């Protein structure tokens, strides 16, 4: 067990190594959901891993059955103090952006100066 002091101003979040946390910029409601932007936080772990993100139009409750969705595959690798992430995408849905701005934040690498 890990014991950590928690206050209402400071609540820690623990993330398993190798995880990718997808995020979006702030937006007022789902009508303004920015489908052309994606923020990925990669918490490195030695080795490689594959993750998938599912995306659909947000309106069709039968999107999965109708195959109206996109799968974004993330290939993540870390060896020593080097990390890489490759993305690929398959699938279509109404309103899918032609391009996306993707920001990747990599956590867990040492700042080594030689």
N, C-alpha and C positions, 0 to 999 in steps of 0.2 A: 504494500500500500504506500501511496504517497500522501503526505499530509501537507496542505498548503493553506496559508491564511487567506481568507476570502472576505472582502467587504463589498458593500453595495456599489462602491466606486471602482473596484478592481476584482473582476472575476476571470481567473485564468482559463484558457482553452488549451487542451492537450490534443496534439495531432500525432497520429502514428506515422513514423518514417515511411516514405514511399507514397504518401497520400497526395492527391491533387484536389484542392478546394476551388471549385468554380465560383466566381462572383460576378456581379454586375455593378455598374455605377449606380448611384442613387437615382430613383425615379419615383414620381408621385403615385402612380397606380399602374395596373397591368395594361391599361390602354397606351401607356407610354413606355412599355417594355423595350429596351434598346437591343433588338436582336442582332444588330451589326457590331456590337461590342461585347468582348468577353475578357474577363480578368482571371488568370489562373495563378494560384499559389501552390508551388511544388515544394513539398517538404521532403528533402532528399533522404535516401537510404541506399546503402551500397548495393549494387546490382541493377537489374532492370525490371520494369513492370509495364503492363498495359492497362489503361483505364478507358472507359467509354462514357461519353456524355450523350444524353438523349435530348432532342429538341423537336418540338412540333409547333403548330400555329397557336396553341394555347386555347383554341376555341372548339375544335372538333373532338368530342369525347371518344370517337371511334378511330382516331388517327392511327393508333397502333395496329388495329385490325385491318385498316385500309392502306397500311404501309405508306402513310403520309407523314413521314418524320425523317429526321436526319440523325445519323450516329456520327459523332466526332470521336475518333480514336486518338488517344494520347499514348505515345511510346516514350517512356521516361527511363533514363539511364544515369547512373552515377558510378564513377570509378575514381577512387582517391579523392582529390579535390576538384574534379571536373564533372560537370553535369550537362545533359542534353535532353531536349524534348522535341519530338516530331509529332505533327498533327496530320491526320488525314480525315476525309469526310466522305460519307456515302448517304444517299437518300435525298428525297425532295419533299417539300410540302409548300402549300400556298403561302406566300409571304417570306419564303426563305431568302435571306440577303445574298446578293451575288458575291459580296466580299465582307470580311469581318476584320475589325481592328482587335488584335489579341495582344494583351499585355501579360507577360509571364514574370512572376516574382519567384526567385529560387531561394529557398531557406535551407540552412544546414551546411553551407560551405564555409571553410575557414578563409579569413582574409590574410593570406600569406604574402609577405613581401620578401623578395630575394634580391 
